Amino acid sequence: MTRLSVNINKIATLRNARGGNIPDVLLAAKRIESYGAQGITVHPRPDERHIRYDDVKALKNVVKTELNVEGNPTKEFLDLVLNVKPHQVTLVPDAEDQLTSNHGWDTIKHKDYLKEIIKELKKHNIRTSIFIDPVPEQIENAVATNTDRIELYTEYYAKKFDNNPDEAISSYIKSAHQAFDSGLGINAGHDLNLGNIQYFAQNVAHLNEVSIGHALIAESLYEGLPKVIDKYLKLLQ
């Protein structure tokens, strides 16, 4: 079964919009785990407009499943994750003012840079994953960085899914086989939702984990977190 990691950034966004501590990010993480999610994902950004660095530190003592921390490996980010030592760090090539992630790493251009960062993370026994587009050359060079996993960036899939699911999934099927044959674990995320997740999970082999935030939290406004998380878990089986 593919594991479900719930990104709770949007819960922090709602809290920050009003100030104070409602909704409580730590309580939300606990509840989400109790509803069956197998991981919690956060993506702190330099401006702390949603998840704050202090949230990440506090979550380390709360999350009982797996804590996945995403972000651009700036000095501040690396200091944070080396202090917290989450189960997994996902490296994402975001600009400082990025609204949301919109592309994977150029692993050809940044291979040596990523290799050094991953080496340091592995010294601290932190599993590493790098955000990547479903392109053969990028996966080939990702292997050379010594990362443990890749996270396939799935916006392309989500955009094309409604009109042509076979075309939408094609490059991801090939990428997953290539990554698996090269010894990499496979995660996926971005714009996955209840409408497109099952087809993706059924067709992309060796899928370890999906990280879903915006859609899952939005869907939960209508049906509630317990029901929506249960639906995802069933669709991922």
N, C-alpha and C positions, 0 to 999 in steps of 0.2 A: 504493500500500500504506500502510495505517495504521502509524505507527511505534509500537514498544513501548518504553516507559520503565519500568524496573524500580525500584520503591521498596525501598530496602534498610534501612528502619527496623528491621524485625524481626531482621535480622542483628545490628544494634547492640544491640537488646534482649537477645538471647542473650548477647552479649559482656558487657554490663553486669551481667547476673544473677550472673556468677561473678567479675567483676573481671579484670584483665589484658587481653590483646589476642587472645583466642580466642573466636569466630572473628575474623579480621582483616578489618575493614570495607573497607579499601583493596584488599586482595587479592581480596575478594569482588566489588568493583566491576569490577576488571580482568577477572576470570574471566567475569562476567556479560556484559561487552562482547564477550569473545572467543567466547562461545557465540551471539552474534548480536543481542543486544539493542541498540537504537539510542539508548538514553539511560539515565541513572541519575537517580532522583528521591530526594530526602531531605526530611524535614519536621522540622527541629529545633524543639523546644518549650522554653519557658522553664526547665523543671526538668531538661532534658537527660536524660530518662529513657531515651531510645534514642540517636538521632543527637545528637552534641554539636557545639557551634559549632566546635571545633577539627577535628572530622571534616570539616565543610564546607570549611574552609580547605584541608585536606590533599587532599580530593577534587578540588578545582579543578586541582591539578597532576597528577592521575592519570587523570581521565575524558577519553577521547579522542573520544567521540561528543557527547552533549549532557548538561549538568548542569542539572537543574531543581530549584530550591529552593523549597519550599512553606512558608507560614507566615503568621501574623497579623502585619501590619506595625507591630509595636511599634518603639520607637526602637532597641532592641538588635538586633532582626531587620533593620531597615533598615541599620543600621551594618554588620552582617555582610555582607549581600548587596552593598552598595555597595563594600565592601572586596574581596570575592571576585569580583564581577562574573560570575555564572553566565550560561549562555546564556539561561535563562528563569527568571523568578520568578513563582510562582503565589500570589496573595494569597487567604488562607483566613480566614474570620471565626471563629477558634477562641478560646474562653475560655482563660485560663491553665491551668486544671486539666482541660481537655478530654481525655477518654479517646481519642476519635477524632472526626474531622470528621463533623458530622451535619446541616449545612444550608449553603446558599449565602448569598452576600451579599444584603442588601436594597439593591439598587442605586438604588432611589428615595430611600430615607432617607440612604444613605451616598455618593451620587453625587459630591458635591463633595469629600468626604474621599478617595475613591478616585482622583478626577481629579488631585488634588495629588500623591499618592504615585506614581501612574503617570507623571506629568510628570517627577518627579525620577528615577525609574528609567530613563526613556527618554533623559534627558540623558547617561546612562552606557551607552547602546546595549544595554540589557538588554530582551529581549523580555518582555512582560508578559501574564499570563493571570489571570483572576479566576474563582474557584469560584462556581458559580451554579446555581440550581434551574431546571428546564425550564419556565419561566413566561414568556409573551410580554412582559409589562410589565417583567420583570427584564432580559430580553435587550435590549429597546428602550433602557432606561436604561444598560445596560452599554456600549452604543455611545457614549453621551455621555461616558463616562469616558476615552475614547481608548485603551482597552486594545487590544492586538493580538489577543488570543484570549480565549475563555471556556473554562472546564473544566466540563462538565456533570456535576453530582453524580448518580451513578447508583444510589444505594441504592434509590430507589423502583423502578427497573427491576429490580434484582436480587431484591427482595422479591416482586414480582408475576410474575416470569418463569415459574416452574414451573407456576403455575395458569393464567395467561393471557398468553402472550407478546405477542399483538397489542395488548392493553390496556397492557401494561408498556412497550412501545416507542413507543406513539403520540405522547406529548408530546415525546419526544426527536427523532423524525423531524421534527416541526413546528419544534422549536427549532433544529435544525441548519440547516434551510432558511432560517429567519428570520435566523439569525446569519450565514450565508454571504451571503445577499442584502444584508446590512448591512455587509459587508466584514470580518467577523471570522473568524479561524481558530477551529477547534473541537477541543478536547481533551475527554477524558472519564475519569472514575475514581471508584472506591469500590465495593467488593464485586463487581467483575467477576472472573470466574474461567473455567476451561476449559469449564465447562458452559454459560455464557451469553454468552461473548465473541463467538463467531462470528455468532450471530443479531443481536447489536447492531451489529457492524461491517458486516454485509451490508445492514442496513436504514437505518442512520444515514449519510446522505450527507455527503461533504466532511470526513470525520473525519481530522484530522491525526495525533492521538496519543492513546494510552491509557496511563495510569499504573496499574500493578498491583503491589501489594506483599504484603499479608497472605496472600491466596489463593495467589499464585505461590510464595511461600516455603513455605507449608504443603504445597502439592502436591509441592514439590521434596523434602520429607522422605521421600516414598514412592518417587519416580521419579528424583530427581536434577535439579539445575539444568539441565544441558545438554539433557536430554530434554524437560523441561517448557517451557523457553524455545523450543525448536524447535517444540513443539506450538502455542504461542501465535503464533509467527511464521507458521506455516502457516494457522492459523485466521483471521488478520488479512489474509491475501492477498485 
